Amino acid sequence: MEDIIRTVNLTKQYGNKVTVDRVSISVKRGEIYGFLGLNGAGKTTTIRALLGMSKPSSGEVYLFGQRWANGNPDLSRRVGYMVEVPYAYPTFTVRENLSLMARLRGLPVPRAVDEIMEQLNLTQYADSKARDLSLGNAQKLGLAKALIHKPDVLILDEPTNALDPAGIVEIREMLKALASQQGVTVFISSHILEEMSKMASRIGIIHKGVLLEELTTKDFETIRRKQLMIGTKDDQKAQAILSDSGYAVHSTSNNGFALLDDHAVKHPEHIARLLAQHEVLLTMLNIEEENLEHYFLNVIGVKEEKPD
């Protein structure tokens, strides 16, 4: 399958500081690629290079198999984007902002405007000035401007900032539908890591300008740490029984203990049966899976802070 977005040893340097260091990525048609990193990791710099807003110090950027060059109108027409902040003319209404964008894109007004407002649930704010919108609706206006011309590629920098939980779910489901039903390729950076695990089909982790790891969400399901959390009426006796049966018992910061053995995780009923045979009453038996945030922090070498 053709790479819709591809970088080859993309590097950006300001003076002696390298902000993006030989990053090579590829994104296929219809993929949602989640680009994860701490603030200052190089996410926005990479996105600006993908859009031709910033010239790489070295390396190449390709869109639709063509080498990207500034001012290429054929490629620009096929890309929608929102970078850093959802810019809008503050004294223009939502409709006026979108009408201006539609005209710049050569789209029919008001049809294109009405369609995108309905898609993003902005119709009720059509006559509100951009400066009077909540942060969440201002973010939706930015997304509407990125989507109004039905692009083949959507490049978004933190698109769910300031959205409430319902708004986050709404945007997530819309982006997933665009990718799966219309084949839109979505490249998205976000610090809401669990949201990325629900949305992205592939994930790239960047740290200090270096792409540390790429994995599909299926890969993540396979490799993320899983453990069986156990609580009983007599944890000391239960741990002794399980240790004698060959299980490695791990203490936890909460009440109870954990088994990391693959057999225990896959067959918790065996553990329940074993303890019942020794008349140990269970109070908890739960499989706990490592979340994306914990995995991400491990990859970049940052210890997760535990609550007091």
N, C-alpha and C positions, 0 to 999 in steps of 0.2 A: 504493500500500500504506500502511496506517495506521501512523503513528508510535506505537510502544509507549512510548518514552521521548523526551521533548522538553523542552528548556529554551529560554527566550526571554530574552536579555540577563541571564542569571543573574549576580548580583553579591553578593559577601559582603565586608563591611568590618568591621574591628575597630579602632575609633578612627580614626586617620588612615591605617591600613594597609589597602589593598585586596588581599585574597588571591585573589579570583576576580573578574574584570573583564569583565562583559557577555558571558558565554559562552553561545552558542546552539548546541545540538547536537540531532540527531534520530537515533533508532535504530529500525530497522524490526523487525518480527517475524522471529525466526529468525536475526538477525544476531549476530555476535560483534564487539563494538566494543572495540578496544584503546585505552585511554586512557593516553598516554605522557607522562612528564614527570620532571624531576629531583625530588629531595626538596625539599619546600617550594614546588613549582610550582603547587599548588592542586588536586591530584588528590583527596586525601581530603576536603577541604572541599567539593568538588563532589559527591562521593559522599554525604556526610552530608546535603547539601541534597536530593539525589535521594530519600533515604530519609526525609525529614522529621525527621531528627535535629537539623538546624540550619536556622533560618529565614533565608531570603535577606534581605539588606539591600534589594535591589530585584530585579525580574525575576520570572519565573514558572517553575514546574516542572509538567509534565504527565505523567501515567502513564495509559496506555490511553485517551488522549484526554480524560482528566478532570484538572482542575486539582487538584494535590496539596494536601491540607490535613491537618494533624496529626490523628491519631485516626480516620482513615477506614478502618474495618475491612474494607470490601469490597476496597479496593486493597491493604491490608496482607497479606491472605490470599494474594494472588497473587504476592507478592514474597519471594524468599529472599536473604539477604545475609550477608556476612562482611566486617567492616570492621576494619582495623588489626591486631587480634590475635584469634586463635580462642578466645574466652572459653569456659571450662568450669568446672564445680564441681570443684575439685581432688581432693576426697576421695570423689567419686562415681566409680563405674566408667564405662567407655564406655557400657555398656548402660543404666546408671541415668541418665546425662546425656541419652542419646537418648530414653529412656522419658519423662523429664520434658518434653522438647521435644515429643514426640508427643502427650502429654496436653494440653499448652498449645495445640496446634494442632487438637485434637479428632480425632486419628487413632487407629486401632485398635492397641492394644499387645497382644502383641509383634510382630504381623505387620509393621507399618511399620518398626519398629526392625531386625528381622531383614533386611528387604529392603535398607535403606540400608547396613547394615554389610556385607552381601555385595557391594553395588555398589561400595563404596570399599575392599574388602579389609580390613575392620576386625574381622571375625568372630573371628579368633584373639586379638584384644585385648579381647573383650567384657567380661571380668571384671577387666581391668587398671584401676587407678585413673588418672584423668586426669593426676594429677601425676607418674605414673611413665612416661608415654608419651614417646617421642622427640619432638623438635620436628616432624619430618615427620608422625608419626602424630597429634600434637596438631592440626596443620594439617588433616589429613584429618577429624578429629572435628569441627572447625569447619565444614568443607564439608558433612559429613553433616548437621549441624544446619540448615544453609542449604537443603539439598536434600530433607529428609525429607518435606515436604508437597507435593513435585512442583510447584514454583512455575512460573508462566509467565514470570517475569522473575528473573534471577539477577544480583545486583550484588556484585562481589567486589573487594576491595582487596588486591593482592599475594597471590593464593591459592597460588602455588607457592613461597613463602618456605620455606626449610629442607627442601624435598623433595630427595631424591637424583635423579639423572638418570632412573632408571626411574620414580620417582613423578611427575616432571614430565610424562613422556610419557603415563603413565596418566591423569593429570588432563586433559591436553590432549585426548586422544582421547575421553574421557568428555564434555567440554564440547562438542566438535565434534559428537558424536553427539546430544546433547541439542538442539543448535541445528538440525541438519539433519534429524533423524528426528522430533523432537517439537515443533519450532517454538519452543523456549525462546529468549528474547532474553537475551543475556549481555552485561553491561557490566563490563569488567574492567580494572583498572589493574595495571601491572607494570613493573618495571625490567629484566626479562629480555627485552630487545628482540627478539633473534632468535627467542625462543619466541613472541612476539606475531606475528612475521611468518609463523609456521607455523600459527597458530591463528585470528587475527582476520580477518574479512572486510572490516572497515573500521578505520581508525586515525585518532585525533585526537591532535595534539601540543599540549600546553599548556606555557607557559613564563611564569613570573612572573605567573600568574593569567590570562594571555591565551591564547585558543585560536588558535595560529598557523596551523595547517593541518589539513585533513581529506583523506584519500585512501583509496580502496579498495586492497586488496592487488594488484588488477589494474593500477591506476594506478601503483603502486610498481614493479611489474615493468617497466612501460613507461618510466618516467622515471629509474630508478636508473642510475647511471653504470656502463658496461661497458667493459672494455678487454681487448685481446689482449696477453698477456704472452709475450715471445719471448726465448729464449736460444739462442746459437749458438756455434760454435767460433771465430768471428771477428766479434764484435759490431760492431767499428768498420766493417768492410767491409759487414756486413749493414745497418747504419744508413744508410750512404752509398747503397747500392742502393735502399733503401726511400724515402729522401728524394728521390732522383732520379726515382722513380716517382710522386711526388706525395703520399706519406704523411707525416703529421706524427709525428715520433718523439719520445717522451718518456722521459727517463731515470727510473729507479726507485731506491729505497733498497737494493733487493736486486740480485743479479746479473741481467743482462739489461736489457731495455728494454720499452716498451709502445707500442701503437698504440691511439688512441681513435677512429679513423675508423670510422664505422658500417659501411662496406663491409668493412673488415678484420675487424671483430668477427663479421659475418654470414658471411664467406667466408674463414675461416682457411686453407682449402686453397689459395686463390689466393696467399697469402703464402708458404706452404710451396713451391708450385710455382715462384714467382719466385726464391726464394733457392736452390732446387735448380738452376735454370737457370744460376745464377752460381756453382755449386759451393760454396755455403755450407752447412755441415752444421748442422742444428737439434739442440739439446739440450733445448728446451722450447717448447711451443706450447700456451697455455692461456688460456681465456676467464675473466676474473675479474670478478665482479659486486659492485657496492657493496652492503654489507649494511645492514640497517635501523639498526643502531647508528651507523654512519658518516653515514648520511643524516640521522638525528635530530640528531646533533651539528652538522651543517652548518645545519640549519633553525634551531636555537636559537642559532647563532653561537658554538659552543664548538669550539676546535681539538682534534682528537684527539691525545692524547699518543702519541708513537712510542717503542717500546722502545729501550733503550740498545744 
